[in-house]
Structure formats: C-alpha cells, structure tokens
Amino acid sequence: MHFNIITLFPEFFDGPLNCGLLQRARELGLISFSFLNPRDQTDDARRTVDDRPYGGGPGMVMMPKPLSLTLQSLGFAPHSEEGPGPLILLTAAGRPLTQQKAGRLALDSENPCLTLICGRYEGIDARIEELFPAETVSIGDFVLNGGEAAALCLIETVARLRPGFMGHAESGVEESFSSGLLEYPQYTRPEIFEGLAVPKTLLCGDHKRISVWRRQASLCATLEKRPELLPAALRESVDSEFILSLPETKLGRNLNCALVHYPVLDREENSSASSLTNLDIHDIARSSCSYGLGAFYVLSPLADQRELLRDILRYWTKGRGARSNPDRAKALALVREGKDIAEARADLEKVSGHKALLVATSARNSGASLPGINFAEIAEELRKRPVLLLFGTGHGLAPEALELCDASAPPLRPVNGYNHLSVRAAAAIMFDRILNDWR
Ligand SMILES: C[S@@+](CC[C@H](N)C(=O)[O-])C[C@H]1O[C@@H](n2cnc3c(N)ncnc32)[C@H](O)[C@@H]1O
C-alpha cells in the first residue's frame, strides 16, 4: 500500500513513520510513502503557497495553484475522476474517520494508493475540492494546526488493517468498533496489582465463558461511554436480555408519569377539569411500557371520569381487548388510577419507599416560578429516587398544580414559533430525552 502525502511539513512525519509497527511494515515493503511539498511547485523567490482570504478575516489560505500542480504531478487531472487512487482531504469540516472507513480504504483494492492532502493556515482554497473530487475526512470535532496529525491518524488506522501488518491477524478483529462495540477491558500480569485482582472468569481457562464475559464487558463499556453505538451492534437476543438486566437500563423504572385532568387551564386560562381521552391513555401507556417506566398515573377528581377509566382498563387488561391484544394489556397494566397529584405522590412514595421528585412539564415557560431541571439532571435524580413527570391536559397544568411540584422540565422546541405537541407526543419525546440510553 502506498501513501502520497501532500504537506508543507514533510519533516513532521520523520519520527512517527520510523518507529514501531509502521517502521517494520515499511521494512517489509507492506507500506511506502512519498512526500510532496506544494512549495516545490512555486516559481517565486519566496516559494509562496498562501495568501490572504477574499472577503477579509484572519489568517492565510493555501493557494490553489501549487496544490493543483502537485496533484497533477501525481496523475490527478482537474475536472475528472482520473488519478492513482482515492484522494483524501484532511479537514475539520470533513466526514468523521471511523473504523469502517479505515477498513474500506485498506481493503478496497489489492494494492491501494491513497493521496492525502494536509491543509495548513486557515485551510485550502475551496476550488481545489471542486477541481479534484476528494473525500473529506475529519479526525474529530476540534481544530488542529494542520492536517499532518490527522493524516498520521488515518495512515496508522488504515495501515494496521493491511494483511501482514499485525503479528496476529485476529488482533484487528477483536478491537473496539470492529464488532460495532467498544472493546472489553484487557489485563496482564500480575494477577493482583495494588490490591486489584484480574476478573476471575479470565483465569478459568474456559474459552466459551471468557468469550461471553468479554462480549458482556463490551456491551457494558458501550452502554456507559457510547450508547448511540448499541442499536446497530446488538447481535442476538442474549445481548438485549443482558443489557436490560443492567442497573443502567433499569433507570426507567424510577421514572413515572401522570396525566393530570385537574387542575388544568382551559381556553380562557381558567383552572378547570378536562375529560379523559382514550387515545392519550393508550399511547402514553405504550410509551411508558416501551421505556420501562414504573407507573403511569391517570388523575381526575371526577367520579364518572374515573369510572370510565376503570371500564377502559378492564376491557384492555382483563376483557376481550386483553385476549385479542396481549401487548396492549401489558402496556395498560402500568396505568394507575388516582384522584389528584397528592394521591399519586403518596402512592409512588409508598411503593418505592423513597421521597419522590415531582417535575412539571409545559410547552411554555409557565413553570418559571419553579426551579428548572434539565433532562440530564432528571436522569441523575433517577439514580437516587423516583421521579414523577406531570403532564397537563387541556391548555396545560394550572398554577395550583405547579405549586405542588418540586421543579419544572424545559419546554420542547421553545424557539420554533410553534410547539403545540399532543400530550402523548410530548410524553414520548421527554421519556426519550431523559433516558437517552439507546441513541
Ligand atoms: C488551523 S486548521 C484550519 C481550520 C479551519 N479554518 C476550520 O475552521 O475548519 C488547518 C488545517 O488543519 C487540518 N485540520 C484541522 N483540524 C482537523 C481535524 N479535526 N481533522 C482533520 N484535519 C484537521 C486541516 O487540514 C486544516 O486545513
């Protein structure tokens, strides 16, 4: 595999490419490098490669001509796909470098040739990208002085996937990201260090048990540090079962919600009582069940409304509805009937044995008299005690309801000009923002 590196600072690469496995791979002829300095394509005495940006602003920009001539010297042609192989522009504005991308670059052809353009100053004249279609690559959401350090990251991660680069071919297979998960923790001698012992399973010699332990440790590490990777990486139902058994994913059980029908605001902003809506009860119960909530309270002081609720629940949890749709029965089994907020709080505290935190929700900042609590803070509270999220029907929770709360959650989409979500949609979005565990 060959790398053409276009850089104003070829000396940057002297150390890193001449030690360890990269040096060994060079000696074995597995990888090779050419360095091309755009300054060699200038014709003025000062060998100028940069100039001030059009439109003003700080810093300098790399001029297009020296870069264009450098690329042409390698066989790339302007306005065409022609060239010795993939062309990569390292830029903070590029697409993220991932293990998958490295694998594709390393293994796309038998003897690939990658050309890397390292920017400097404020970057390079944008016309280079138009003339020579390049793949843009960023190594992270931060800004470096130049593309050389980014190019090194790319070279190292791509080269080590080439056949023969690593001693044991399987080393690359078991690493972070190869399975879509972060790697499990590794240990070596001594068995006990500073009082800390190596996990017993790793010493048992039973390869099947060790492999299960490692898969589970990978799942835990990914859940803790990069939960957004999990959905794509879960292989079998045993993975999901294991994840669901972890305390982290049990946080949902400390989250509870209540649909308040009194006191809520009517159209004239007066406190009043609203009627039950079948759709809200079904949909919030389904969201509560999907997110593993502890309970969903439906609160109304009106006896006929509670009677209606009992009818609905009876039909769907015990009657014909339950027989024809057992999934719905499971969701509606989470519903608890109650007269008012105080009753829901008392029930929750009795069941959990802990003082509950009552959090008001609103589409407006009507809970401004209460201390604010953001979604991440609510998630933190769930580690210590139950939280009851209160959703108002009608035009939202009335001031008397807010007075009973401890804090208020931020409104959803407050700067959109329109944020009139249905209460069932708002509930689902808030559950997801709070639990935030399977992004
Ligand atoms: C000082 S930076 C220019 C930053 C540029 N003005 C911006 O705001 O994106 C100079 C060069 O460093 C390289 N660079 C900086 N950060 C990078 C990153 N996160 N990934 C890849 N290359 C990066 C690019 O080649 C860039 O042209």
The ligand as a Gaussian input file, in Angstrom:
#p B3LYP/6-31G(d) Opt

LIG

0 1
 C       -5.989000      25.600000      11.552000
 S       -6.745000      24.341000      10.630000
 C       -7.957000      25.231000       9.716000
 C       -9.264000      25.256000      10.400000
 C      -10.381000      25.840000       9.557000
 N      -10.287000      27.265000       9.464000
 C      -11.731000      25.448000      10.170000
 O      -12.306000      26.255000      10.904000
 O      -12.177000      24.309000       9.931000
 C       -5.539000      23.945000       9.400000
 C       -5.680000      22.569000       8.795000
 O       -5.621000      21.572000       9.794000
 C       -6.321000      20.397000       9.367000
 N       -7.293000      20.034000      10.423000
 C       -7.623000      20.786000      11.492000
 N       -8.456000      20.133000      12.301000
 C       -8.689000      18.933000      11.726000
 C       -9.483000      17.812000      12.077000
 N      -10.227000      17.801000      13.168000
 N       -9.472000      16.730000      11.244000
 C       -8.754000      16.746000      10.099000
 N       -7.972000      17.775000       9.734000
 C       -7.936000      18.860000      10.521000
 C       -6.967000      20.734000       8.038000
 O       -6.144000      20.201000       7.010000
 C       -6.948000      22.258000       8.034000
 O       -6.940000      22.745000       6.716000

